[in-house]
């Protein structure tokens, strides 16, 4: 839900705040209080706020166009435009390439290219592990991701099952 050039920054910040939350909770239970009720209040509050925003959020126009629900996509674009301070009917005149492709050779060509792009995307998604390992960058990403995943799983089992047997303060 953000521009693609900002997605890495937003994702990184989300993971940083998630990590800081775990550290805060550890300090809270270790030195401030053992009462968990106070930790549930913001959790439930943010959960309710998230549900409300989820209900109010329009469906993705990209998804609606991909399943050929053009009128709903226009309504979704209009809702987004209204939130962004534009006219509420700005998307009523939008014409999507696949919608008007019949009888117009240029638009048929655009629709065919779009179909070919989606087929190419499906072909890319159906690659096997051997093809992934041929590319050096993909191979290194896969290797590092696997190592990080293994470390996380080991840490999960250590924390979840063995930490209670260590002497001293659990926090």
C-alpha positions as CSV (number, residue, x, y, z in Angstrom):
1,X,0.0,0.0,0.0
2,X,3.0,2.3,-0.5
3,X,5.0,3.4,-3.6
4,X,7.4,0.6,-4.7
5,X,10.4,2.8,-4.2
6,X,9.5,3.1,-0.5
7,X,8.6,-0.6,0.1
8,X,12.1,-1.6,1.3
9,X,12.2,1.3,3.8
10,X,8.7,0.7,5.1
11,X,9.3,-3.1,5.4
12,X,12.6,-2.5,7.3
13,X,11.0,0.0,9.7
14,X,8.1,-2.5,10.4
15,X,10.7,-5.2,11.3
16,X,12.7,-2.8,13.5
17,X,9.5,-1.8,15.4
18,X,8.5,-5.4,15.7
19,X,12.0,-6.3,17.2
20,X,11.8,-3.3,19.5
21,X,8.4,-4.4,20.7
22,X,9.8,-7.8,21.8
23,X,12.6,-6.1,23.6
24,X,10.2,-3.7,25.4
25,X,7.9,-6.6,26.4
26,X,10.9,-8.4,27.9
27,X,12.0,-5.4,29.9
28,X,8.4,-4.8,31.0
29,X,7.9,-8.3,32.4
30,X,11.5,-8.5,33.7
31,X,11.7,-5.2,35.7
32,X,8.4,-3.3,35.6
33,X,5.5,-5.6,36.3
34,X,4.3,-9.2,36.0
35,X,0.7,-8.2,35.2
36,X,-0.1,-9.0,31.6
37,X,-3.4,-7.1,31.5
38,X,-1.8,-3.8,30.8
39,X,0.0,-5.3,27.8
40,X,-3.2,-6.6,26.4
41,X,-4.9,-3.2,26.4
42,X,-2.9,-1.8,23.5
43,X,-2.9,-5.1,21.7
44,X,-6.7,-5.3,21.7
45,X,-7.0,-1.6,20.9
46,X,-4.7,-1.8,17.9
47,X,-6.5,-5.0,16.8
48,X,-9.9,-3.3,16.8
49,X,-8.5,-0.2,15.0
50,X,-6.9,-2.5,12.4
51,X,-10.2,-4.3,11.8
52,X,-12.0,-1.0,11.3
53,X,-9.5,0.2,8.8
54,X,-9.6,-3.1,7.0
55,X,-13.4,-2.8,6.6
56,X,-13.1,0.8,5.4
57,X,-10.2,0.1,2.9
58,X,-11.3,-0.3,-0.7
59,X,-10.4,-3.5,-2.7
60,X,-7.2,-3.3,-4.7
61,X,-8.1,-1.9,-8.2
62,X,-5.3,-4.0,-9.7
63,X,-6.9,-7.1,-8.4
64,X,-10.4,-6.0,-9.6
65,X,-9.1,-5.3,-13.1
66,X,-7.3,-8.7,-13.2
67,X,-10.7,-10.4,-12.5
68,X,-12.5,-8.2,-15.0
69,X,-14.6,-6.3,-12.5
70,X,-14.0,-2.9,-14.1
71,X,-16.9,-1.0,-12.5
72,X,-15.8,-2.0,-9.1
73,X,-12.3,-1.0,-10.0
74,X,-13.5,2.4,-11.0
75,X,-15.4,2.7,-7.7
76,X,-12.3,1.7,-5.8
77,X,-10.2,4.3,-7.7
78,X,-12.9,7.0,-6.9
79,X,-12.7,6.1,-3.2
80,X,-8.9,6.4,-3.3
81,X,-9.1,9.7,-5.2
82,X,-11.6,11.1,-2.7
83,X,-9.3,10.2,0.2
84,X,-6.4,11.9,-1.7
85,X,-8.4,15.1,-2.1
86,X,-9.4,14.7,-5.7
87,X,-12.8,14.7,-7.3
88,X,-14.9,11.7,-6.3
89,X,-15.8,10.8,-9.9
90,X,-12.3,11.0,-11.5
91,X,-12.1,7.3,-12.4
92,X,-15.5,7.1,-14.1
93,X,-13.9,7.8,-17.5
94,X,-11.1,5.2,-17.1
95,X,-11.0,2.6,-19.9
96,X,-9.0,-0.5,-19.2
97,X,-7.2,-2.2,-22.1
98,X,-8.9,-5.6,-21.8
99,X,-12.3,-4.0,-21.4
100,X,-12.4,-2.3,-24.9
101,X,-10.1,-4.8,-26.7
102,X,-12.8,-6.3,-28.9
103,X,-12.8,-4.7,-32.3
104,X,-9.9,-2.4,-31.9
105,X,-6.6,-3.8,-33.2
106,X,-4.4,-1.6,-31.0
107,X,-6.3,-2.4,-27.9
108,X,-6.4,-6.1,-28.8
109,X,-2.6,-6.0,-29.2
110,X,-2.2,-4.3,-25.8
111,X,-4.5,-7.0,-24.3
112,X,-2.5,-9.8,-25.9
113,X,0.7,-8.3,-24.5
114,X,-0.9,-8.1,-21.1
115,X,-1.9,-11.7,-21.4
116,X,1.6,-12.7,-22.5
117,X,3.1,-10.7,-19.5
118,X,0.8,-12.6,-17.1
119,X,1.8,-15.9,-18.8
120,X,5.5,-15.0,-18.4
121,X,4.9,-14.1,-14.8
122,X,3.3,-17.5,-14.2
123,X,6.2,-19.1,-15.9
124,X,8.6,-17.2,-13.7
125,X,6.6,-18.3,-10.6
126,X,6.8,-21.9,-11.6
127,X,10.6,-22.2,-11.7
128,X,12.2,-25.1,-9.9
129,X,15.0,-25.1,-7.4
130,X,17.7,-26.0,-10.1
131,X,16.8,-22.9,-12.1
132,X,17.0,-20.8,-8.9
133,X,20.4,-22.1,-8.1
134,X,21.8,-21.2,-11.5
135,X,21.6,-17.5,-10.8
136,X,24.4,-16.4,-8.4
137,X,22.4,-13.7,-6.8
138,X,19.3,-15.9,-6.3
139,X,21.5,-18.7,-5.0
140,X,23.1,-16.5,-2.4
141,X,19.7,-15.0,-1.4
142,X,18.3,-18.5,-1.0
143,X,21.3,-19.7,1.0
144,X,21.3,-16.7,3.4
145,X,17.5,-17.0,3.8
146,X,17.8,-20.7,4.6
147,X,20.5,-20.0,7.2
148,X,18.5,-17.2,8.8
149,X,15.4,-19.5,8.8
150,X,17.3,-22.3,10.5
151,X,18.7,-20.0,13.1
152,X,15.2,-18.7,13.9
153,X,13.8,-22.2,14.2
154,X,16.7,-23.2,16.6
155,X,16.2,-20.1,18.7
156,X,12.4,-20.7,18.8
157,X,12.9,-24.2,20.1
158,X,15.5,-23.1,22.6
159,X,13.4,-20.3,23.9
160,X,10.1,-22.2,23.9
161,X,11.2,-25.5,25.4
162,X,14.5,-25.2,27.2
163,X,14.6,-21.7,28.7
164,X,12.4,-22.7,31.6
165,X,15.1,-25.0,32.8
166,X,17.8,-22.3,33.0
167,X,18.4,-21.0,36.6
168,X,17.9,-17.3,37.4
169,X,15.5,-14.7,36.1
170,X,13.8,-15.9,32.9
171,X,13.8,-12.4,31.4
